Amino acid sequence: MAKPPSRQNMDSVLISATGYFPNIGGIENSLYYLSKSFSEKGYSVDLVSSNVFFDRSHHLPRVERSNKFRVLRYNYYIFGKMNAFSGYFNGFLLYRKLKNKKNYKLAVCRDHVTVLLCWLSGFRNIYYVLPGVVKYQSRFGLNKSKGLHKNSFRYLAYRYHHALQYIAVRLSKHNFVFSDEMEKQVSEALNYRMKLKRTTPGVDGDRFRPGNELERAKLRAALSFNSNDVVLLGLGRFVKEKGYEFAIESISLLPENFHLVLVGSGTSVTDYERLVNRFNLGHRVKILSPTASAEKFYKMADIFLLPSIYEPFGQTLLEAQASGLPVVAFSNIVEGVNTATNDVVINSTSVLAKDLNVESLAECIQHASRKINTGYFDRHHISMYAKDRFSWENTVDDIVSVDNGHS
């Protein structure tokens, strides 16, 4: 039996973004699975990130090694406080050191800042997998700003990052998007006329799977739900564009056995709490902190809600469907909704609201519940649809098949 190639003889790949685990988010998640999939395909992988971590009671190591890949972090702090310019400079030094030491086949970047740092460090075979478009991601935060100072600061930050992303798509050798909607946004917001590459993210089918009845019962009991309750789940960032205000208000229009669990954190949490109090829903809406064990919540729930008005793809849609959950969301044919939801779900896995209001969402939730009761929504079928269509191995194949050049 032939020995596997040594690390020295493997093609090397650099994968990068400004944040990584133990931070929780879609980009961090994608870095792990891209690195794992590249490694399993025989590449030597270096994952590069900053040491930014919002729980400063934990110190993140500069180097982590595993059988699959290596994680390298550069310092983003000065005297214990985050400093972007110091972080950028330290990042540049690390990227340049790695570039001079190794001949990387390609560099896969998941944010615009790391595209620029890689390019300045000498990388030219840069593959930018866009997580979204700054212009659309920022507009909700700008609208929500309170006071001239906050609004001015956020506007300057938006213009700064918009400019960096404008440059990043032009420095990258290839730019990848996840959906038709994202392709349209890159073309319009960044005035980018070159051909964009298409791929889709994957989902971990071993981690995200339907729970058996015993698992579900135990997880539901831990949150004080019984078998007659219909549990709706929302999981992600608590920001305006996620539309969870619609989800909370919809509970007030649904029967008493319908409950909502929101898992995450963000600037809109106080708005959610006000809505809960306003509609007297404290006994029916639970707002919980972010979790590294999202799979437990998917197994516990009955329906996944994604009432987003902006969503360039929606990784949680994949996780929810792989876990066997039907999805209720706003259709992207609705005016004011810019999402890729219609690209990710199908009729046999979802119910999509055709109007952007609470009444339409509540009606779709009830319709989805009836489809569960009649057996139309089958957990196994929904799970197999997601796992068959979306895999990180396919994502890596899409990336490496573009060309065989070197940085």
MARVEX-374104 format. One line per 2 residues: number of its first residue (from 1); their letters; for each residue y negated, z negated, x negated of N, C-alpha, C. Coordinates in steps of 0.1 Angstrom, whole numbers, plus 5000, padded with zeros to 4 digits. Atoms other than C-alpha are relative to their C-alpha. Example, Ala and Ser with C-alpha at 12.3 -4.5 7.8 and 13.67 -1.06 7.14 Angstrom:
# residues 2
1> AS> 5012 5000 4991 5045 4922 4877 4988 5000 4991  5011 5000 5009 5011 4929 4863 4989 4992 5008 .
This chain:
# residues 407
1> MA> 5012 5000 4991 5000 5000 5000 4988 5000 4991  5012 4998 5009 4966 5011 4985 4991 4988 5002 .
3> KP> 5009 5011 4999 4942 4984 4977 4987 5004 5006  5013 4996 4995 4909 4984 4995 4990 5001 4989 .
5> PS> 5010 4998 5011 4879 4995 4974 4993 4987 4997  5008 5012 5003 4861 4968 4955 4986 5002 5004 .
7> RQ> 5014 5000 4996 4826 4959 4964 4992 5010 4992  5008 4992 5009 4813 4977 4934 5002 5015 5002 .
9> NM> 4997 4986 4998 4830 5010 4944 4997 5005 5014  5003 4997 4986 4819 5009 4981 4986 5006 5000 .
11> DS> 5014 4996 4996 4789 5028 4995 4993 4988 5005  5008 5011 4996 4761 5003 5000 4991 5003 5011 .
13> VL> 5009 4999 4989 4741 4998 5031 4991 4988 5001  5009 5011 4998 4710 4977 5036 4996 5000 5015 .
15> IS> 5003 5002 4986 4704 4963 5071 4989 4989 5001  5011 5009 5001 4671 4946 5079 4992 4998 5012 .
17> AT> 5010 5003 4990 4647 4930 5103 4993 4987 4995  5007 5012 5005 4622 4901 5099 5006 4987 5004 .
19> GY> 4993 5012 4996 4644 4876 5117 5014 5002 5002  4985 4999 4998 4681 4868 5119 5004 4986 5005 .
21> FP> 4994 5012 4996 4704 4841 5130 4996 4989 4990  4997 5005 4987 4702 4812 5138 4990 5002 5011 .
23> NI> 5009 4997 4989 4672 4826 5158 5009 5008 5010  4993 4994 4989 4684 4839 5192 4992 5011 5005 .
25> GG> 5006 4988 4995 4676 4874 5203 5008 5012 4999  4992 4987 5000 4687 4910 5208 5000 5006 4986 .
27> IE> 5001 4994 5013 4675 4921 5174 5010 4993 4990  4992 5009 5009 4692 4892 5156 5015 5003 5003 .
29> NS> 4986 4997 4996 4724 4900 5176 5004 5013 4994  4996 4987 5005 4723 4936 5166 5002 5001 4985 .
31> LY> 4998 5000 5015 4719 4929 5129 5014 4995 4997  4987 5005 5003 4751 4909 5129 5011 5010 5003 .
33> YL> 4989 4990 4997 4772 4935 5147 4999 5013 4993  5001 4988 5008 4758 4964 5128 5006 4997 4986 .
35> SK> 4995 5004 5014 4765 4946 5095 5016 4999 5001  4986 5001 4999 4800 4937 5107 5007 5013 5002 .
37> SF> 4994 4987 4998 4808 4972 5119 4999 5009 4988  5001 4992 5013 4795 4989 5087 5010 4994 4990 .
39> SE> 4990 5006 5009 4816 4964 5067 5014 5004 5003  4987 4996 4996 4847 4972 5087 5003 5014 4998 .
41> KG> 4998 4985 5003 4842 5009 5081 5000 5002 4985  4999 4999 5015 4843 5002 5043 4988 5000 4992 .
43> YS> 5012 5000 5007 4807 4998 5034 4997 4986 4994  5005 5012 5005 4792 4971 5012 4987 4997 5006 .
45> VD> 5012 5002 4992 4765 4955 5033 4992 4988 4995  5010 5011 5002 4734 4935 5025 4991 4999 5012 .
47> LV> 5009 5003 4989 4716 4920 5054 4988 4993 4995  5012 5006 5006 4680 4912 5045 4990 4996 5011 .
49> SS> 5009 5006 4990 4656 4890 5066 4991 4990 4993  5008 5011 5005 4629 4864 5062 5008 4987 5004 .
51> NV> 4994 5013 4996 4637 4827 5065 4993 4993 5011  5007 5005 4989 4616 4823 5096 5010 4994 5010 .
53> FF> 4992 5007 4991 4632 4798 5119 4992 4989 5007  5010 5009 4993 4613 4779 5146 5004 4986 5001 .
55> DR> 4996 5014 5001 4634 4748 5142 4999 4996 4985  5002 5002 5014 4619 4737 5109 5007 4988 4994 .
57> SH> 4992 5011 5005 4642 4707 5107 5012 5005 4992  4989 4994 5007 4668 4731 5094 4995 5010 4989 .
59> HL> 5004 4992 5011 4665 4748 5060 5010 5012 4999  4991 4988 5000 4679 4784 5060 5002 5004 4985 .
61> PR> 4997 4996 5014 4697 4793 5027 4995 5014 4997  5005 4987 5005 4683 4821 5006 5012 5011 5000 .
63> VE> 4989 4991 5001 4718 4836 5002 5012 4994 5008  4987 5003 4993 4749 4835 5026 5010 5011 4997 .
65> RS> 4990 4991 5003 4781 4851 5017 5012 4998 5009  4988 5000 4992 4811 4860 5038 5009 5012 4996 .
67> NK> 4991 4989 5003 4841 4883 5037 4995 5014 5004  5005 4988 4994 4822 4908 5058 4987 5006 4993 .
69> FR> 5012 4995 5006 4787 4910 5043 4992 4989 4994  5009 5010 5007 4759 4892 5024 4987 5000 5007 .
71> VL> 5013 5002 4994 4728 4877 5040 4990 4995 4989  5011 5003 5010 4696 4876 5018 4987 4997 5007 .
73> RY> 5013 5004 4993 4664 4858 5029 4989 4999 4990  5012 5002 5008 4629 4859 5015 4991 4990 5007 .
75> NY> 5008 5011 4995 4604 4831 5020 4988 5005 5007  5011 4996 4991 4578 4834 5048 4990 4989 5002 .
77> YI> 5009 5011 4998 4561 4801 5044 4992 4996 4988  5008 5006 5010 4533 4785 5024 4997 4986 5005 .
79> FG> 5002 5014 4996 4532 4747 5024 5005 4997 5014  4993 5004 4988 4555 4746 5053 4995 5008 5013 .
81> KM> 5005 4993 4989 4535 4770 5075 5002 5015 4998  4998 4986 5000 4543 4806 5084 4988 5008 4995 .
83> NA> 5012 4992 5005 4521 4831 5065 5005 5015 4999  4995 4987 5000 4527 4868 5072 4998 5008 4987 .
85> FS> 5003 4992 5012 4510 4882 5041 5009 4995 4989  4991 5005 5010 4530 4859 5019 5014 5005 5002 .
87> GY> 4987 4995 4997 4561 4868 5037 5002 5015 4997  4999 4986 5003 4554 4905 5034 5001 5002 4985 .
89> FN> 5000 4998 5015 4548 4902 4996 5014 4995 4995  4987 5004 5005 4580 4882 4991 5011 5009 5004 .
91> GF> 4990 4990 4995 4599 4907 5012 5000 5012 4991  5002 4989 5009 4585 4935 4991 5007 4998 4987 .
93> LL> 4993 5003 5013 4597 4918 4959 5015 5000 5001  4985 5000 4998 4632 4913 4973 5005 5014 5002 .
95> YR> 4996 4987 4998 4635 4948 4986 5000 5009 4987  5001 4992 5013 4623 4963 4953 5011 4996 4990 .
97> KL> 4990 5005 5009 4647 4941 4934 5014 5006 5003  4988 4994 4995 4676 4953 4955 5001 5015 4998 .
99> KN> 5001 4986 5002 4665 4989 4953 5003 5004 4986  4998 4997 5015 4664 4988 4915 5014 4997 4995 .
101> KK> 4987 5005 5005 4698 4971 4913 5011 5008 5006  4989 4993 4993 4718 4992 4938 4995 5014 5005 .
103> NY> 5003 4987 4994 4720 5028 4950 5005 5000 5014  4996 5001 4986 4720 5022 4987 5001 5014 5007 .
105> KL> 4999 4988 4993 4733 5050 5008 4990 5002 5011  5010 4999 4990 4709 5042 5036 4995 4985 5003 .
107> AV> 5006 5013 4996 4686 5014 5049 4998 5001 5015  5002 5000 4986 4688 5006 5086 4991 4988 5004 .
109> CR> 5010 5010 4997 4657 4988 5099 4999 4999 5015  5001 5002 4986 4653 4972 5133 4986 4995 5004 .
111> DH> 5014 5002 4996 4615 4966 5132 4991 5007 4990  5010 4992 5008 4584 4984 5119 4996 4994 4987 .
113> VT> 5005 5007 5013 4574 4958 5093 5010 5003 4989  4990 4997 5011 4607 4962 5074 5001 5014 4996 .
115> VL> 5001 4985 5004 4604 5000 5075 4989 5001 4989  5011 4999 5009 4571 4997 5057 5003 4993 4986 .
117> LC> 4996 5007 5012 4584 4971 5032 5010 5008 4992  4989 4992 5007 4615 4992 5024 4993 5013 4994 .
119> WL> 5006 4987 5005 4594 5024 5020 4991 4997 4987  5008 5004 5011 4569 5006 4997 5008 4996 4988 .
121> SG> 4991 5004 5010 4599 4993 4977 5007 5011 4994  4994 4988 5006 4611 5028 4970 5011 5006 5009 .
123> FR> 4990 4994 4992 4636 5034 4998 4994 5012 5007  5004 4988 4993 4634 5069 5013 5010 5004 5011 .
125> NI> 4990 4997 4990 4667 5071 5033 5000 4989 5011  5002 5011 4990 4653 5048 5061 5004 5005 5014 .
127> YY> 4996 4997 4986 4669 5048 5095 4995 4989 5009  5007 5010 4992 4647 5031 5120 5006 5000 5014 .
129> VL> 4994 5001 4986 4665 5019 5152 4990 4992 5008  5011 5006 4994 4636 5011 5174 5004 4990 5011 .
131> PG> 4997 5010 4990 4638 4979 5195 4992 5002 5013  5009 4998 4989 4610 4990 5217 4987 5006 4995 .
133> VV> 5013 4994 5004 4574 5003 5216 4989 4989 5002  5010 5010 5000 4546 4979 5207 4990 5000 5011 .
135> KY> 5011 4999 4990 4521 4993 5231 5005 4995 5014  4994 5004 4987 4544 4986 5261 5004 4985 5000 .
137> QS> 4996 5014 5001 4557 4953 5248 4988 4991 5000  5012 5009 5001 4522 4939 5242 4991 5000 5012 .
139> RF> 5009 5000 4989 4504 4949 5274 5001 4989 5009  4999 5011 4991 4518 4921 5294 4994 4987 4995 .
141> GL> 5006 5011 5007 4508 4895 5269 4985 5000 5000  5015 4999 5000 4473 4909 5268 4995 4997 5014 .
143> NK> 5005 5002 4986 4470 4908 5306 5001 4985 5003  4998 5014 4997 4482 4872 5306 4991 4991 4992 .
145> SK> 5008 5009 5008 4458 4859 5280 4989 4993 5007  5011 5008 4994 4434 4832 5290 4990 4996 4990 .
147> GL> 5010 5004 5009 4401 4829 5274 4997 5012 4990  5004 4989 5008 4381 4853 5252 5007 4999 4986 .
149> HK> 4994 5002 5014 4395 4838 5219 5014 5005 5000  4986 4996 4999 4431 4842 5229 5002 5015 5002 .
151> NS> 4999 4986 4997 4426 4876 5243 4996 5009 4988  5005 4993 5012 4407 4888 5212 5011 5000 4989 .
153> FR> 4990 5001 5010 4434 4875 5189 5012 5009 5003  4989 4992 4996 4462 4891 5209 4998 5015 4999 .
155> YL> 5003 4985 5001 4444 4924 5211 5000 5005 4986  5000 4996 5014 4439 4925 5173 5014 5001 4995 .
157> AY> 4986 5000 5004 4475 4916 5168 5007 5012 5005  4994 4988 4994 4486 4944 5192 4995 5012 4992 .
159> RY> 5004 4988 5007 4464 4970 5174 5006 5001 4987  4994 5000 5013 4477 4959 5141 5014 5004 5000 .
161> HH> 4986 4997 5000 4513 4961 5150 5003 5014 5006  4999 4987 4995 4508 4993 5170 4997 5010 4988 .
163> AL> 5003 4991 5012 4493 5009 5138 5011 5000 4991  4988 5000 5009 4522 4997 5117 5012 5008 5006 .
165> QY> 4989 4992 4995 4547 5012 5141 4997 5015 5000  5004 4986 5000 4528 5044 5143 5003 5006 4986 .
167> IA> 4997 4995 5014 4531 5047 5105 5015 4999 4997  4985 5002 5002 4568 5034 5105 5008 5012 5004 .
169> VR> 4992 4989 4995 4581 5062 5126 4998 5013 4992  5003 4989 5009 4565 5087 5102 5006 4998 4986 .
171> LS> 4994 5002 5013 4579 5071 5071 5015 5000 5000  4985 5001 4999 4615 5068 5084 5005 5014 4999 .
173> KH> 4994 4987 5000 4638 5097 5077 5006 5003 5013  4995 4997 4986 4654 5093 5111 4996 4988 5009 .
175> NF> 5003 5010 4990 4643 5074 5142 5010 5000 5012  4990 5001 4989 4668 5062 5168 4995 4993 5012 .
177> VF> 5004 5007 4988 4662 5053 5204 5012 4998 5009  4989 5004 4992 4685 5038 5230 5000 5007 5014 .
179> SD> 5000 4995 4986 4674 5056 5262 4989 5011 5001  5010 4990 4996 4654 5084 5278 4986 4994 5001 .
181> EM> 5013 5007 4998 4627 5059 5287 4994 4997 4987  5006 5003 5013 4623 5048 5251 4995 5012 4993 .
183> EK> 5004 4987 5006 4622 5084 5239 4986 5004 5005  5013 4996 4993 4594 5091 5264 4989 4991 4995 .
185> QV> 5010 5009 5004 4575 5060 5253 4996 5002 4985  5003 4997 5014 4577 5068 5216 4992 5013 4999 .
187> SE> 5008 4988 5000 4564 5103 5223 4986 4998 5005  5014 5001 4994 4535 5092 5244 4992 4989 4993 .
189> AL> 5008 5011 5006 4525 5059 5228 4997 5002 4985  5001 4998 5014 4530 5069 5192 4997 5014 4996 .
191> NY> 5004 4986 5002 4521 5106 5196 5010 5006 4990  4990 4995 5010 4554 5114 5178 5007 5012 5007 .
193> RM> 4995 4987 4995 4566 5150 5183 5013 5004 4993  4987 4996 5007 4596 5151 5159 5012 4996 5009 .
195> KL> 4988 5003 4992 4631 5150 5173 5005 4986 4997  4995 5014 5002 4644 5115 5179 5015 5000 5002 .
197> KR> 4985 5001 4999 4681 5106 5175 5004 4990 5011  4995 5008 4989 4700 5090 5204 5013 4992 4996 .
199> TT> 4988 5008 5001 4725 5062 5202 4999 4989 5010  5000 5012 4991 4734 5031 5222 5005 4988 4992 .
201> PG> 4994 5012 5007 4740 4995 5211 5014 4997 5006  4986 5004 4996 4774 4979 5215 5000 4987 5006 .
203> VD> 4998 5013 4995 4788 4948 5230 5013 4995 4995  4988 5006 5006 4814 4924 5216 5010 4996 5012 .
205> GD> 4991 5002 4989 4843 4927 5240 5009 4988 4999  4992 5012 5001 4862 4898 5226 4992 4987 5004 .
207> RF> 5009 5011 4996 4832 4874 5231 4996 5000 5014  5005 4998 4986 4819 4888 5264 5011 5006 5008 .
209> RP> 4989 4995 4991 4848 4890 5289 5000 4991 5012  4999 5009 4988 4855 4877 5324 5008 4987 4997 .
211> GN> 4993 5013 5002 4865 4841 5325 5011 4999 5011  4990 5003 4990 4897 4830 5343 4995 4990 5010 .
213> EL> 5005 5009 4989 4894 4809 5374 4999 4985 4995  5001 5014 5005 4900 4776 5355 4987 4999 4991 .
215> ER> 5013 5000 5009 4872 4785 5329 4988 5000 5009  5012 4999 4991 4848 4794 5357 4998 4987 5008 .
217> AK> 5002 5012 4992 4855 4763 5377 4995 4988 4991  5004 5010 5009 4850 4740 5347 4985 5002 4996 .
219> LR> 5013 4997 5003 4818 4757 5337 4990 4998 5011  5008 5002 4988 4804 4757 5372 4998 4985 5003 .
221> AA> 5000 5015 4998 4813 4720 5376 4990 4993 4991  5008 5006 5010 4794 4712 5344 4985 5001 5004 .
223> LS> 5014 4998 4995 4762 4725 5362 4999 4996 5014  5000 5005 4986 4771 4709 5395 5000 5011 5011 .
225> FN> 4998 4990 4990 4780 4741 5413 5014 4999 5005  4987 5000 4994 4809 4744 5437 5005 5014 5002 .
227> SN> 4995 4987 4998 4831 4773 5447 4993 5008 5010  5007 4993 4989 4810 4782 5477 4986 5004 4996 .
229> DV> 5013 4997 5005 4778 4785 5457 5000 5015 4994  5002 4987 5007 4765 4820 5447 4990 4998 4989 .
231> VL> 5009 5003 5012 4751 4816 5412 4995 5013 4994  5007 4988 5006 4726 4841 5400 4995 4996 4986 .
233> LG> 5003 5004 5014 4719 4842 5362 4989 5010 4995  5010 4992 5007 4688 4854 5343 5000 4994 4986 .
235> LG> 4999 5005 5014 4691 4852 5305 4991 5009 4991  5009 4992 5009 4664 4863 5280 4987 4992 4997 .
237> RF> 5013 5006 5003 4628 4857 5269 4992 4998 5013  5008 5003 4988 4605 4840 5294 4986 5006 4998 .
239> VK> 5012 4994 5002 4577 4865 5293 4997 5009 5013  5004 4994 4987 4558 4884 5320 5008 5013 5003 .
241> EK> 4993 4988 4997 4576 4917 5316 5014 4999 5005  4986 5003 4995 4610 4901 5324 5001 4999 5015 .
243> GY> 5000 5001 4985 4599 4896 5360 5007 4989 5007  4992 5011 4994 4617 4863 5366 4992 4993 5011 .
245> EF> 5007 5006 4988 4589 4853 5390 5006 5006 5013  4993 4994 4988 4605 4878 5414 5013 4993 5003 .
247> AI> 4987 5007 4998 4638 4861 5409 4999 4986 5006  5002 5014 4994 4625 4826 5416 4996 5001 5014 .
249> ES> 5005 4998 4986 4606 4837 5447 5011 5005 5010  4989 4994 4991 4637 4856 5460 5009 4989 5005 .
251> IS> 4992 5011 4996 4656 4823 5461 4995 4994 5013  5005 5006 4987 4633 4811 5489 5003 5008 5012 .
253> LL> 4996 4991 4989 4644 4840 5510 5015 5001 5002  4986 4999 4999 4681 4835 5505 5006 4988 5006 .
255> PE> 4994 5012 4994 4706 4811 5521 5001 4989 4990  5000 5012 5009 4709 4776 5507 5010 5000 4989 .
257> NF> 4989 5000 5010 4741 4783 5488 4997 5009 4989  5004 4991 5011 4723 4808 5465 4992 4992 4990 .
259> HL> 5007 5007 5011 4712 4793 5432 4997 5009 4988  5004 4992 5011 4694 4806 5402 5000 4992 4987 .
261> VL> 5000 5006 5013 4700 4797 5365 4992 5009 4991  5007 4992 5010 4674 4809 5340 5002 4993 4986 .
263> VG> 4997 5005 5013 4683 4805 5303 4991 5007 4990  5009 4993 5010 4657 4812 5276 4988 4991 4997 .
265> SG> 5013 5007 5003 4622 4802 5264 4989 5011 4999  5011 4990 5002 4588 4818 5262 4987 4995 5007 .
267> TS> 5013 5004 4995 4552 4817 5273 4999 4998 5015  5001 5000 4986 4559 4821 5310 5007 4988 5007 .
269> VT> 4992 5010 4995 4580 4790 5314 4992 4991 5010  5008 5009 4991 4551 4769 5329 4997 5007 5013 .
271> DY> 5002 4993 4987 4545 4797 5355 5013 4999 5008  4987 5001 4992 4582 4795 5365 5001 4986 5006 .
273> ER> 4999 5014 4994 4580 4757 5369 4990 4998 5011  5009 5001 4988 4549 4761 5391 5006 5006 5012 .
275> LV> 4994 4993 4989 4567 4786 5413 5011 4991 5006  4989 5008 4995 4597 4763 5416 4994 4988 5008 .
277> NR> 5007 5011 4992 4574 4734 5427 4994 5005 5013  5007 4995 4988 4554 4756 5450 5009 5003 5012 .
279> FN> 4990 4996 4990 4585 4768 5469 5010 4989 5003  4991 5011 4999 4602 4734 5466 5015 5004 4998 .
281> LG> 4987 4994 5004 4632 4750 5448 5007 4992 4989  4995 5008 5011 4639 4722 5423 5015 4998 5001 .
283> HR> 4986 5002 4998 4674 4717 5438 5008 5013 4999  4992 4987 5000 4683 4754 5436 4997 5009 4988 .
285> VK> 5003 4992 5012 4667 4767 5404 5001 4991 4988  4999 5007 5013 4677 4755 5369 4994 5008 4989 .
287> IL> 5006 4993 5011 4656 4764 5339 5005 4993 4987  4994 5006 5011 4675 4758 5307 4996 5006 4987 .
289> SP> 5004 4995 5013 4668 4762 5270 5009 5011 4995  4992 4989 5006 4681 4791 5249 5013 4995 4995 .
291> TA> 4987 5004 5004 4717 4791 5240 5007 5009 4990  4992 4991 5009 4740 4804 5212 5013 5003 5007 .
293> SA> 4988 4999 4993 4768 4803 5238 4998 5007 5013  5003 4993 4988 4756 4829 5263 5012 5003 5008 .
295> EK> 4987 4996 4993 4792 4839 5271 5004 4990 5011  4996 5010 4991 4797 4806 5289 4992 5002 5013 .
297> FY> 5008 4998 4988 4769 4813 5313 5004 5012 5008  4995 4988 4993 4781 4848 5321 5013 4997 5007 .
299> KM> 4987 5003 4993 4816 4835 5329 4998 4991 5012  5003 5010 4989 4801 4808 5352 4994 5007 5012 .
301> AD> 5009 4995 4989 4778 4831 5372 5008 5010 5009  4994 4990 4991 4785 4855 5401 4992 5013 4999 .
303> IF> 5008 4988 5001 4756 4880 5397 4990 4998 4989  5010 5000 5011 4733 4889 5368 4987 5007 5005 .
305> LL> 5013 4995 4996 4696 4894 5375 4992 5005 4988  5010 4995 5010 4673 4916 5354 4989 5007 5007 .
307> PS> 5011 4994 4993 4641 4920 5374 4989 5005 4991  5010 4996 5010 4623 4934 5344 4991 5012 5005 .
309> IY> 5009 4988 4997 4593 4958 5348 4998 5008 4987  5000 4993 5012 4595 4967 5311 5013 4996 4992 .
311> EP> 4987 5003 5008 4629 4969 5292 5004 5013 4994  4997 4988 5007 4635 4996 5266 5015 5003 5000 .
313> FG> 4985 4998 4998 4673 4991 5270 5006 4988 5008  4995 5011 4993 4685 4956 5279 5014 4996 4995 .
315> QT> 4987 5004 5005 4713 4942 5257 5007 4990 5009  4993 5009 4991 4720 4915 5282 5007 5007 5012 .
317> LL> 4992 4992 4990 4730 4942 5307 5014 5003 4996  4987 4997 5006 4758 4951 5284 5009 4987 5000 .
319> EA> 4992 5012 5001 4769 4915 5279 5004 4995 5014  4996 5004 4986 4768 4907 5316 5011 5009 5006 .
321> QA> 4990 4991 4994 4788 4938 5326 5013 4998 4992  4988 5002 5007 4813 4932 5298 5007 4987 5004 .
323> SG> 4995 5012 4994 4817 4897 5313 5004 5001 5014  4995 4997 4987 4825 4913 5346 4990 4997 5011 .
325> LP> 5010 5003 4990 4792 4905 5364 4993 5013 5005  5009 4989 4994 4775 4930 5388 4986 4996 4997 .
327> VV> 5015 5001 5003 4738 4936 5381 4992 5003 5012  5010 4997 4991 4709 4934 5404 4987 5001 4992 .
329> AF> 5013 4997 5008 4676 4949 5390 4992 5009 5008  5009 4990 4994 4647 4971 5399 5003 5013 4994 .
331> SN> 4998 4986 5005 4654 5008 5397 4988 5005 4992  5011 4995 5008 4634 5026 5371 4993 5012 5007 .
333> IV> 5007 4990 4993 4624 5052 5397 4988 4994 5008  5010 5007 4993 4601 5025 5412 4987 5001 4991 .
335> EG> 5013 4999 5007 4564 5030 5403 4997 4986 4994  5003 5013 5007 4554 5003 5377 5011 4994 4993 .
337> VN> 4988 5005 5007 4589 4998 5364 5004 5010 4989  4997 4992 5011 4595 5012 5329 5012 4993 4993 .
339> TA> 4988 5005 5005 4631 5003 5321 5011 5011 4998  4988 4991 5001 4664 5019 5310 5012 4996 5008 .
341> TN> 4989 5006 4992 4684 5001 5336 5009 5011 5005  4992 4989 4994 4696 5033 5353 5008 5007 4990 .
343> DV> 4991 4994 5010 4710 5045 5320 5011 4991 4996  4991 5009 5005 4730 5014 5315 5010 4995 5010 .
345> VI> 4991 5004 4989 4745 5006 5349 5004 5012 5009  4996 4990 4991 4763 5027 5375 5002 4993 5014 .
347> NS> 4999 5006 4986 4768 5023 5413 5011 4990 5001  4989 5010 4998 4801 5005 5409 4998 4987 4992 .
349> TS> 5003 5012 5007 4785 4979 5387 4987 4993 5003  5013 5005 4998 4751 4973 5402 4995 5003 5014 .
351> VL> 5008 4997 4989 4727 4972 5431 4985 5000 4995  5013 4998 5005 4692 4985 5423 4990 5000 5011 .
353> AK> 5010 5001 4990 4661 4976 5443 4991 5012 4999  5008 4988 4999 4640 5006 5454 4985 4997 5002 .
355> DL> 5014 5004 4999 4607 4986 5459 4998 4988 4991  5004 5011 5009 4589 4963 5435 4994 4988 5007 .
357> NV> 5004 5012 4993 4588 4932 5456 5011 4990 5002  4990 5011 4999 4606 4899 5463 5010 5003 5011 .
359> ES> 4992 4997 4988 4619 4911 5497 5011 5010 4996  4990 4990 5004 4637 4941 5482 5010 4994 4991 .
361> LA> 4990 5007 5009 4652 4920 5454 5009 4991 5007  4991 5009 4992 4665 4894 5478 5010 5007 5008 .
363> EC> 4991 4992 4992 4680 4920 5500 5012 5006 4991  4990 4994 5009 4698 4936 5470 5010 4989 4995 .
365> IQ> 4991 5012 5004 4711 4901 5459 5010 4998 5011  4991 5002 4989 4726 4896 5494 5010 5011 5001 .
367> HA> 4991 4989 4999 4741 4931 5493 5010 4999 4989  4990 5002 5011 4757 4924 5459 5010 4989 5003 .
369> SR> 4991 5011 4996 4771 4892 5472 5011 5005 5010  4991 4995 4991 4787 4910 5501 5010 5009 4994 .
371> KI> 4991 4991 5008 4802 4936 5477 5010 4992 4992  4990 5008 5006 4818 4908 5458 5010 4995 5009 .
373> NT> 4991 5005 4990 4833 4893 5489 5010 5010 5005  4991 4990 4995 4848 4926 5500 5009 5006 4990 .
375> GY> 4992 4995 5011 4862 4933 5466 4995 5013 4994  5006 4988 5006 4840 4963 5459 4997 4998 4986 .
377> FD> 5003 5003 5014 4827 4947 5428 5012 4992 4994  4988 5006 5007 4858 4940 5406 4996 4997 4986 .
379> RH> 5004 5005 5013 4852 4919 5375 5007 5008 4989  4993 4992 5010 4879 4938 5355 4994 5014 4999 .
381> HI> 5006 4986 5001 4865 4972 5364 4987 5000 4993  5013 5001 5006 4830 4962 5355 5000 4998 4985 .
383> SM> 4998 5003 5014 4841 4948 5322 5005 5012 4992  4995 4989 5008 4861 4978 5312 4990 5012 4999 .
385> YA> 5011 4989 5000 4832 5002 5321 4991 4997 4988  5009 5003 5011 4809 4983 5296 5007 5002 4987 .
387> KD> 4993 5000 5013 4835 4980 5269 5004 5014 4995  4996 4987 5003 4846 5016 5271 4988 5009 4996 .
389> RF> 5012 4992 5003 4811 5030 5270 4991 4996 4989  5009 5005 5010 4793 5008 5246 5007 4992 4989 .
391> SW> 4993 5007 5011 4806 4998 5212 4991 5001 4987  5008 5000 5013 4789 4989 5178 5006 5010 4990 .
393> EN> 4993 4990 5008 4815 5012 5161 4994 5013 5003  5006 4988 4996 4801 5041 5180 4985 5001 4995 .
395> TV> 5014 5000 5005 4765 5031 5170 5000 5003 4986  5000 4997 5014 4774 5031 5134 5004 5014 4997 .
397> DD> 4996 4986 5002 4792 5065 5137 4988 5009 5003  5012 4992 4997 4760 5079 5153 4990 4999 4988 .
399> IV> 5009 5002 5011 4739 5065 5124 5004 5008 4988  4995 4994 5013 4761 5077 5095 5002 5015 5002 .
401> SV> 4997 4986 4998 4768 5111 5111 4988 5009 4999  5012 4992 5000 4732 5122 5110 4999 5009 4987 .
403> DN> 4999 4993 5012 4734 5132 5073 5007 4992 4990  4993 5007 5010 4750 5122 5041 4991 4998 4987 .
405> GH> 5009 5001 5012 4719 5118 5019 5000 4986 4994  5001 5013 5007 4710 5089 4996 4986 4996 4999 .
407> S> 5013 5005 5001 4680 5067 4994 4994 5003 4986 .
